[in-house]
Amino acid sequence: MDELKGLVFRLCAAPGTPGNENAAAKAAGKELSKYAKAHVDKMGNVIAKMGKLGAEKHILLDAHLDQIGLIVTNIDKHGFLRVDRTGGVDRRVLPGSPVTIYGKEVLTGVVCCTPPHLSDGSEDKLVSVDKMAVDAGLSKAEAEKLVRPGDRILLHAAPKSLLGTRVTAPGLDDRAGVAVLIRCAQLLAGCELNCEVTVLLSSREEVGGQGAVTGAYSVNPTHAVIVDVSFAEQPNVLPEKCGKLGGGPMIGVAPILNRSMIDGMIETAKKNHIPYKLDVMGGSTGTNSDEIAITRKGVKAELISIPLRYMHTPVEVIDLKDVEHTARLIAEYIKGVE
């Protein structure tokens, strides 16, 4: 697990907000290139091919590179940075949080908050992110030399080990999924496969999935397995809506997902003694599955999710056993393709 933890930590340490995934793509591409030749396309997707090129069955494996964050919209007269969200950042955790600003230099700042002693109670109601500000300790003139509108900001938190095989880090949505596909590529390296496999580490999922749309169109697969995160059990959340940390991958069941692939994943999990839980959705999945499945003439798609706590915060939590189980499930499924 130490090797897998190192991989996850290296991926999470690289910044990559939607449309600005360069560092994340470089880090992920370096890891993936150990097992397959990888390149970056015009949309910032990392793409690599494995298996039997030109085979009748062509399986796309997708996980998204980008993470939620903030974008600088303006610098006010006092030097405070005005911001908006890029992706669905949880605004409840923003006030008083330390942040990293990626301008001409990498700067540290804090999200402004009103002291409770000076609050009349109205501050208890959270304002929208576009009304928040970041204090970088700079005057307006100083700030304008180092920061410009469009620069990105991430909540500051370093990846940390928890007890056992659990870890916490910002960006585990979906660097955990990226780690799954890199580990899957490692498991498949050197195997004789009966299908072509394309790994797509896609950009911009948090703002609409544009990287997956263009990547899947370009690759033109017959089948796809999308790896993302879903909710893990935690206080005040209904357990039937969640997976369990350490309980294995969540096999998606939804109208957009292919029934034969769902059954195949369940059969593969049982055959290889991999723990799992069904993740049943009555509508769309809210992941790249929704876009990839309707690419060109249609793609048979399945979603596999990693249980994760505290989604879209800087303290997301996963269990590394779930990363390993998910990688093994997908690798064994691909090995079984006839």
C-alpha positions as CSV (number, residue, x, y, z in Angstrom):
1,M,0.0,0.0,0.0
2,D,3.0,2.4,0.5
3,E,3.6,2.5,-3.3
4,L,0.0,3.2,-4.0
5,K,-0.1,5.9,-1.3
6,G,2.9,7.5,-2.8
7,L,1.2,7.5,-6.2
8,V,-2.0,9.1,-4.8
9,F,0.0,11.7,-2.9
10,R,2.1,12.7,-5.9
11,L,-1.1,13.1,-8.0
12,C,-2.8,15.2,-5.4
13,A,0.2,17.4,-4.9
14,A,-0.1,18.7,-8.5
15,P,-2.5,21.6,-9.0
16,G,-5.1,21.3,-11.7
17,T,-8.3,23.4,-11.8
18,P,-10.6,23.0,-14.8
19,G,-9.0,24.4,-18.0
20,N,-5.6,24.7,-16.2
21,E,-4.7,21.0,-15.7
22,N,-1.1,21.3,-17.0
23,A,0.7,20.4,-13.8
24,A,-1.7,17.6,-13.0
25,A,-1.4,16.3,-16.6
26,K,2.4,16.3,-16.4
27,A,2.4,14.4,-13.1
28,A,-0.2,11.9,-14.2
29,G,1.4,11.4,-17.7
30,K,4.8,10.7,-16.0
31,E,3.2,8.0,-13.9
32,L,1.2,6.5,-16.8
33,S,4.2,6.5,-19.1
34,K,5.8,3.8,-17.0
35,Y,3.3,1.3,-18.5
36,A,2.1,2.8,-21.8
37,K,3.2,5.6,-24.1
38,A,1.2,8.7,-23.2
39,H,0.6,12.1,-24.8
40,V,-1.4,15.3,-24.1
41,D,-4.0,16.4,-26.6
42,K,-5.3,19.9,-27.4
43,M,-7.8,19.8,-24.6
44,G,-5.2,18.9,-22.0
45,N,-6.3,15.2,-21.8
46,V,-3.6,12.6,-21.1
47,I,-4.1,9.6,-23.5
48,A,-2.4,6.3,-23.7
49,K,-3.1,3.0,-25.6
50,M,-2.5,-0.6,-24.6
51,G,-3.6,-4.1,-25.6
52,K,-4.5,-5.3,-29.1
53,L,-4.6,-2.3,-31.3
54,G,-7.3,-2.4,-33.9
55,A,-9.3,-5.1,-32.1
56,E,-13.1,-5.3,-32.6
57,K,-13.6,-4.4,-29.0
58,H,-12.1,-1.1,-27.9
59,I,-12.5,-0.2,-24.2
60,L,-12.0,3.4,-23.1
61,L,-10.9,3.9,-19.4
62,D,-11.7,7.4,-18.2
63,A,-11.0,9.4,-15.0
64,H,-10.9,13.1,-14.7
65,L,-7.7,15.1,-13.9
66,D,-9.3,18.4,-12.7
67,Q,-10.2,19.5,-9.2
68,I,-12.5,22.2,-7.8
69,G,-11.0,25.6,-7.0
70,L,-11.4,29.3,-7.3
71,I,-10.6,31.8,-10.0
72,V,-9.6,35.5,-9.5
73,T,-12.1,37.8,-11.0
74,N,-10.9,41.2,-9.8
75,I,-8.5,43.0,-7.4
76,D,-10.3,45.6,-5.3
77,K,-8.9,49.0,-4.2
78,H,-7.7,47.5,-0.9
79,G,-5.7,44.7,-2.6
80,F,-8.2,41.9,-1.8
81,L,-8.7,39.3,-4.5
82,R,-12.3,38.9,-5.6
83,V,-13.0,35.3,-6.7
84,D,-15.6,32.9,-8.1
85,R,-15.8,29.2,-8.1
86,T,-14.4,26.9,-10.8
87,G,-16.2,23.7,-10.2
88,G,-18.5,23.0,-7.3
89,V,-16.3,24.1,-4.4
90,D,-18.2,23.7,-1.0
91,R,-18.5,27.3,0.1
92,R,-19.2,26.3,3.7
93,V,-15.6,25.5,4.2
94,L,-14.2,28.7,2.6
95,P,-14.3,31.5,5.2
96,G,-11.1,31.5,7.2
97,S,-9.4,28.8,5.1
98,P,-5.8,29.1,3.9
99,V,-5.4,29.1,0.1
100,T,-2.6,28.8,-2.5
101,I,-2.7,31.4,-5.2
102,Y,-1.1,30.5,-8.6
103,G,-0.1,33.9,-10.0
104,K,3.2,35.0,-11.4
105,E,4.5,33.6,-8.2
106,V,2.9,31.0,-5.9
107,L,1.4,32.9,-3.0
108,T,-0.3,32.1,0.2
109,G,-3.6,33.8,1.2
110,V,-6.6,33.3,3.4
111,V,-10.3,33.6,2.6
112,C,-11.7,36.7,4.4
113,C,-14.2,36.2,7.2
114,T,-15.9,38.5,9.7
115,P,-14.9,38.1,13.4
116,P,-17.8,36.7,15.4
117,H,-17.4,39.6,17.9
118,L,-18.3,42.0,15.1
119,S,-21.1,40.0,13.6
120,D,-24.7,41.0,14.0
121,G,-25.8,37.4,13.1
122,S,-26.3,38.1,9.4
123,E,-22.8,36.7,8.8
124,D,-24.0,33.3,9.9
125,K,-25.7,33.0,6.5
126,L,-23.0,32.2,3.9
127,V,-22.6,34.6,1.0
128,S,-22.1,33.3,-2.5
129,V,-18.5,32.6,-3.6
130,D,-18.5,35.6,-6.0
131,K,-19.0,37.9,-3.0
132,M,-16.1,36.4,-1.1
133,A,-12.5,37.7,-1.1
134,V,-9.0,36.4,-0.5
135,D,-6.4,38.3,1.5
136,A,-2.9,37.8,0.2
137,G,-1.4,40.5,2.4
138,L,-0.8,42.8,-0.5
139,S,-1.8,46.3,-1.5
140,K,-3.6,46.9,-4.8
141,A,-0.4,47.9,-6.5
142,E,1.5,44.9,-5.1
143,A,-1.3,42.5,-6.0
144,E,-1.5,43.7,-9.5
145,K,2.2,42.9,-10.1
146,L,1.8,39.3,-9.0
147,V,-1.8,38.4,-9.7
148,R,-4.2,38.9,-12.6
149,P,-7.9,38.0,-13.2
150,G,-8.0,34.4,-14.4
151,D,-5.4,33.1,-12.1
152,R,-6.4,30.1,-10.1
153,I,-6.6,29.5,-6.3
154,L,-6.7,26.2,-4.4
155,L,-7.6,25.5,-0.8
156,H,-4.4,24.7,0.9
157,A,-4.0,21.3,2.5
158,A,-1.2,18.7,2.2
159,P,-2.0,15.0,1.6
160,K,-1.9,13.2,5.0
161,S,-2.0,9.6,6.2
162,L,-4.8,8.7,8.6
163,L,-4.9,5.5,10.6
164,G,-4.7,2.2,8.7
165,T,-5.0,2.6,4.9
166,R,-7.0,5.8,4.9
167,V,-5.7,9.1,3.6
168,T,-6.9,12.6,3.3
169,A,-6.1,15.2,0.6
170,P,-7.6,17.8,-1.6
171,G,-8.3,16.7,-5.1
172,L,-9.0,13.0,-4.4
173,D,-12.0,13.7,-6.6
174,D,-10.8,12.5,-9.0
175,R,-7.1,11.9,-8.5
176,A,-8.1,8.7,-6.7
177,G,-9.7,7.6,-10.0
178,V,-6.6,8.6,-12.0
179,A,-4.5,6.5,-9.5
180,V,-6.9,3.6,-10.2
181,L,-6.3,3.7,-14.0
182,I,-2.5,4.1,-13.6
183,R,-2.6,1.1,-11.2
184,C,-4.8,-0.8,-13.7
185,A,-2.3,0.0,-16.5
186,Q,0.4,-1.5,-14.3
187,L,-1.7,-4.7,-13.8
188,L,-2.3,-5.0,-17.5
189,A,1.2,-4.2,-18.7
190,G,2.7,-7.3,-20.4
191,C,-0.7,-9.1,-20.6
192,E,-2.0,-10.4,-23.9
193,L,-5.4,-8.8,-24.3
194,N,-8.1,-9.5,-26.8
195,C,-9.2,-5.9,-26.9
196,E,-7.7,-2.4,-27.5
197,V,-7.6,-0.3,-24.3
198,T,-7.3,3.5,-24.3
199,V,-6.7,5.3,-21.0
200,L,-8.1,8.8,-21.0
201,L,-7.3,11.1,-18.1
202,S,-9.7,13.9,-19.0
203,S,-9.9,17.6,-18.4
204,R,-12.7,20.0,-17.3
205,E,-15.1,17.4,-15.8
206,E,-16.0,19.8,-12.9
207,V,-17.3,22.3,-15.4
208,G,-19.1,20.1,-17.9
209,G,-16.9,17.2,-19.0
210,Q,-15.6,18.8,-22.2
211,G,-12.3,16.8,-22.1
212,A,-14.3,13.6,-22.0
213,V,-16.5,14.7,-24.8
214,T,-13.7,15.5,-27.2
215,G,-11.5,12.7,-26.0
216,A,-14.1,10.0,-26.4
217,Y,-15.1,11.4,-29.8
218,S,-11.5,11.2,-31.0
219,V,-10.8,7.8,-29.6
220,N,-14.1,6.3,-30.8
221,P,-14.4,3.3,-28.4
222,T,-17.0,0.5,-28.4
223,H,-17.1,0.3,-24.6
224,A,-16.1,2.6,-21.8
225,V,-15.4,2.3,-18.0
226,I,-15.6,5.6,-16.2
227,V,-13.9,5.8,-12.7
228,D,-15.0,8.6,-10.4
229,V,-15.8,9.0,-6.7
230,S,-19.1,8.7,-4.9
231,F,-20.3,9.2,-1.3
232,A,-19.0,7.2,1.6
233,E,-20.8,6.7,4.9
234,Q,-20.4,9.6,7.3
235,P,-22.5,11.2,10.0
236,N,-25.9,12.7,8.9
237,V,-25.9,10.9,5.6
238,L,-28.2,8.0,4.8
239,P,-26.2,4.8,4.6
240,E,-28.3,3.4,1.7
241,K,-27.0,6.3,-0.4
242,C,-23.4,5.6,0.3
243,G,-20.6,3.2,-0.1
244,K,-18.3,2.1,2.8
245,L,-14.7,3.1,3.2
246,G,-12.7,-0.1,2.6
247,G,-15.8,-1.8,1.3
248,G,-14.7,-1.9,-2.3
249,P,-15.8,-0.2,-5.4
250,M,-19.4,1.0,-6.1
251,I,-20.7,-0.6,-9.3
252,G,-23.0,2.0,-11.0
253,V,-26.6,1.1,-12.1
254,A,-28.4,3.9,-14.0
255,P,-30.4,4.3,-17.2
256,I,-27.4,5.6,-19.1
257,L,-25.2,2.7,-18.1
258,N,-25.0,-0.6,-20.1
259,R,-26.7,-3.5,-18.4
260,S,-24.4,-6.2,-19.8
261,M,-21.4,-4.3,-18.5
262,I,-23.0,-3.9,-15.1
263,D,-23.6,-7.7,-15.0
264,G,-20.1,-8.4,-16.2
265,M,-18.6,-6.2,-13.5
266,I,-20.6,-7.9,-10.8
267,E,-19.6,-11.4,-12.1
268,T,-16.0,-10.3,-12.2
269,A,-16.1,-9.0,-8.7
270,K,-17.7,-12.2,-7.4
271,K,-15.2,-14.5,-9.3
272,N,-12.2,-12.6,-8.0
273,H,-13.5,-12.1,-4.4
274,I,-13.5,-8.3,-4.8
275,P,-15.9,-6.6,-2.4
276,Y,-18.4,-4.2,-4.0
277,K,-21.7,-2.4,-3.5
278,L,-24.3,-1.4,-6.1
279,D,-24.7,2.4,-6.6
280,V,-28.2,2.8,-8.0
281,M,-29.2,6.0,-9.7
282,G,-32.6,6.7,-11.2
283,G,-31.4,9.5,-13.6
284,S,-28.1,10.8,-14.8
285,T,-24.9,9.9,-13.0
286,G,-23.4,13.4,-12.8
287,T,-20.1,12.0,-14.2
288,N,-18.4,11.7,-17.5
289,S,-20.4,8.6,-18.1
290,D,-23.3,10.8,-19.2
291,E,-21.3,12.4,-22.0
292,I,-19.2,9.4,-23.1
293,A,-22.2,7.1,-23.5
294,I,-23.8,9.3,-26.2
295,T,-20.6,9.9,-28.1
296,R,-20.9,9.4,-31.9
297,K,-23.3,6.4,-32.4
298,G,-23.2,5.6,-28.7
299,V,-20.8,3.8,-26.4
300,K,-21.6,0.9,-24.0
301,A,-20.6,2.5,-20.7
302,E,-20.2,1.6,-17.1
303,L,-19.4,3.7,-14.0
304,I,-17.3,2.4,-11.1
305,S,-17.0,4.7,-8.1
306,I,-14.6,5.0,-5.2
307,P,-16.2,5.8,-1.8
308,L,-15.1,9.2,-0.6
309,R,-16.0,11.3,2.4
310,Y,-16.3,15.2,2.5
311,M,-16.5,15.7,-1.2
312,H,-15.4,19.0,-2.7
313,T,-13.6,20.1,0.5
314,P,-9.8,20.2,1.1
315,V,-10.1,17.1,3.5
316,E,-11.5,14.5,1.2
317,V,-11.0,11.0,2.6
318,I,-10.6,7.6,0.9
319,D,-9.3,4.1,1.8
320,L,-6.4,2.9,-0.4
321,K,-7.9,-0.6,-0.3
322,D,-10.7,0.7,-2.4
323,V,-8.3,2.1,-5.0
324,E,-6.6,-1.3,-5.2
325,H,-9.9,-3.2,-5.4
326,T,-11.2,-0.9,-8.1
327,A,-8.0,-1.2,-10.2
328,R,-8.1,-5.0,-9.8
329,L,-11.8,-5.2,-10.8
330,I,-11.3,-3.3,-14.0
331,A,-8.1,-5.1,-14.9
332,E,-9.7,-8.5,-14.4
333,Y,-12.8,-7.4,-16.4
334,I,-10.6,-6.4,-19.3
335,K,-8.5,-9.6,-19.1
336,G,-11.8,-11.6,-19.4
337,V,-12.9,-9.9,-22.7
338,E,-13.1,-12.5,-25.4
